[in-house]
Amino acid sequence: MDILKIIMIGLGTGFVSIALEASKEDLPINALLGSICFATYLYVFQISNNNMLATFLASFLISFLAIYLTRKRGKPLQIYLIAGIIPLLPGLNIFKMVFGFVNQDNTAIFENANLTIQILAIIVLSIVFASSITKLLKRLQFNIKKPES
């Protein structure tokens, strides 16, 4: 059943990439990134039963892949990063928060708002960490001199 979910998330990510104005050759790549992101999230969540850790590791991996694809293909980072991270966005929590607002349920509003902010902060931190590590590795690579023979 998880394979079907992963495939459907990949297709959905590919279709969302159309709205992001990704080129035709980037649509399958974005669909693959969405599938990888969701598969990573499911795998880590099944092992650890920790939503935040699963979100962090999935978005961390997608950030590295997006940076790599940006350098390899010469396209903007947003094309790959936004499409890859879409499966992690807390849409259900936002819906529950708004539903709590409509029903005047302050507990539901604050619980879901808190969880939404935590998930979004984890995603942002993972992107910052991946970007920083990539820049650090690139800087170290250029500082290492090759031995002369």
Contacts in CASP RR format, 6 or more apart in sequence:
PFRMAT RR
TARGET T0000
AUTHOR 0000-0000-0000
METHOD contacts of the structure
MODEL  1
MDILKIIMIGLGTGFVSIALEASKEDLPINALLGSICFATYLYVFQISNN
NMLATFLASFLISFLAIYLTRKRGKPLQIYLIAGIIPLLPGLNIFKMVFG
FVNQDNTAIFENANLTIQILAIIVLSIVFASSITKLLKRLQFNIKKPES
2 39 0 8 1.000
2 42 0 8 1.000
5 38 0 8 1.000
5 42 0 8 1.000
6 35 0 8 1.000
6 38 0 8 1.000
6 39 0 8 1.000
6 42 0 8 1.000
7 35 0 8 1.000
9 34 0 8 1.000
9 35 0 8 1.000
9 37 0 8 1.000
9 38 0 8 1.000
9 87 0 8 1.000
10 31 0 8 1.000
10 32 0 8 1.000
10 34 0 8 1.000
10 35 0 8 1.000
10 38 0 8 1.000
10 87 0 8 1.000
11 31 0 8 1.000
12 31 0 8 1.000
13 30 0 8 1.000
13 31 0 8 1.000
13 33 0 8 1.000
13 34 0 8 1.000
13 35 0 8 1.000
13 37 0 8 1.000
13 83 0 8 1.000
13 84 0 8 1.000
13 86 0 8 1.000
13 87 0 8 1.000
14 22 0 8 1.000
14 27 0 8 1.000
14 28 0 8 1.000
14 30 0 8 1.000
14 31 0 8 1.000
14 34 0 8 1.000
14 83 0 8 1.000
16 30 0 8 1.000
16 83 0 8 1.000
16 86 0 8 1.000
17 26 0 8 1.000
17 27 0 8 1.000
17 30 0 8 1.000
17 31 0 8 1.000
17 79 0 8 1.000
17 83 0 8 1.000
18 27 0 8 1.000
20 30 0 8 1.000
20 78 0 8 1.000
20 79 0 8 1.000
20 82 0 8 1.000
20 83 0 8 1.000
22 30 0 8 1.000
22 79 0 8 1.000
22 83 0 8 1.000
23 75 0 8 1.000
26 73 0 8 1.000
26 75 0 8 1.000
26 79 0 8 1.000
26 80 0 8 1.000
29 69 0 8 1.000
29 80 0 8 1.000
30 79 0 8 1.000
30 80 0 8 1.000
30 83 0 8 1.000
30 84 0 8 1.000
33 62 0 8 1.000
33 65 0 8 1.000
33 66 0 8 1.000
33 80 0 8 1.000
33 83 0 8 1.000
33 84 0 8 1.000
34 62 0 8 1.000
34 83 0 8 1.000
34 84 0 8 1.000
34 86 0 8 1.000
34 87 0 8 1.000
36 61 0 8 1.000
36 62 0 8 1.000
36 65 0 8 1.000
36 84 0 8 1.000
37 58 0 8 1.000
37 59 0 8 1.000
37 61 0 8 1.000
37 62 0 8 1.000
37 84 0 8 1.000
37 85 0 8 1.000
37 86 0 8 1.000
37 87 0 8 1.000
37 88 0 8 1.000
38 58 0 8 1.000
38 87 0 8 1.000
38 88 0 8 1.000
40 54 0 8 1.000
40 57 0 8 1.000
40 58 0 8 1.000
40 61 0 8 1.000
40 62 0 8 1.000
41 54 0 8 1.000
41 55 0 8 1.000
41 57 0 8 1.000
41 58 0 8 1.000
41 87 0 8 1.000
41 88 0 8 1.000
42 54 0 8 1.000
44 50 0 8 1.000
44 53 0 8 1.000
44 54 0 8 1.000
44 57 0 8 1.000
44 58 0 8 1.000
45 51 0 8 1.000
45 54 0 8 1.000
48 54 0 8 1.000
51 119 0 8 1.000
52 118 0 8 1.000
52 119 0 8 1.000
52 122 0 8 1.000
55 88 0 8 1.000
55 119 0 8 1.000
55 122 0 8 1.000
55 123 0 8 1.000
55 126 0 8 1.000
56 122 0 8 1.000
56 123 0 8 1.000
56 125 0 8 1.000
56 126 0 8 1.000
57 126 0 8 1.000
58 87 0 8 1.000
58 88 0 8 1.000
59 85 0 8 1.000
59 88 0 8 1.000
59 122 0 8 1.000
59 123 0 8 1.000
59 126 0 8 1.000
59 127 0 8 1.000
60 126 0 8 1.000
60 129 0 8 1.000
60 130 0 8 1.000
62 81 0 8 1.000
62 84 0 8 1.000
62 85 0 8 1.000
63 81 0 8 1.000
63 85 0 8 1.000
63 126 0 8 1.000
63 127 0 8 1.000
63 129 0 8 1.000
63 130 0 8 1.000
63 131 0 8 1.000
64 130 0 8 1.000
64 134 0 8 1.000
65 80 0 8 1.000
66 77 0 8 1.000
66 80 0 8 1.000
66 81 0 8 1.000
66 84 0 8 1.000
67 77 0 8 1.000
67 130 0 8 1.000
67 131 0 8 1.000
67 134 0 8 1.000
69 75 0 8 1.000
69 80 0 8 1.000
70 76 0 8 1.000
70 77 0 8 1.000
70 79 0 8 1.000
70 80 0 8 1.000
81 127 0 8 1.000
85 123 0 8 1.000
85 127 0 8 1.000
88 119 0 8 1.000
88 123 0 8 1.000
89 119 0 8 1.000
89 123 0 8 1.000
90 115 0 8 1.000
90 116 0 8 1.000
90 119 0 8 1.000
90 120 0 8 1.000
91 116 0 8 1.000
93 112 0 8 1.000
93 115 0 8 1.000
93 116 0 8 1.000
93 119 0 8 1.000
94 112 0 8 1.000
94 116 0 8 1.000
96 108 0 8 1.000
96 112 0 8 1.000
97 108 0 8 1.000
97 109 0 8 1.000
97 112 0 8 1.000
97 113 0 8 1.000
97 116 0 8 1.000
99 108 0 8 1.000
100 108 0 8 1.000
100 109 0 8 1.000
100 112 0 8 1.000
101 109 0 8 1.000
END
